[in-house]
């Protein structure tokens, strides 16, 4: 479960990074490592391929840089939706205990 959650979170981070700057595989791996993910180029490539196949990223060759990854319009929509879900989860996690305990116990 933890691994699946981290995988989903890594997807969101990659989409965010690709929106901010056209990035190479090495740049994306480095950015993920800065946020505590234990990755290398070999583990980031399959994620990038999956995001491309889903239509969220596109790759282009840039002179002097190599292949860079860019967010597509479909990727922007996915990122927006993911942000909304993360914001909702954050609000729920930081709600006062009284609200959370009522919904768990079924008491009003």
Secondary structure as UniProt FT lines:
FT   HELIX           2..20
FT   HELIX           25..34
FT   TURN            35..36
FT   HELIX           41..53
FT   TURN            54..55
FT   STRAND          57..62
FT   TURN            63..65
FT   STRAND          66..71
FT   HELIX           73..93
FT   HELIX           97..105
//
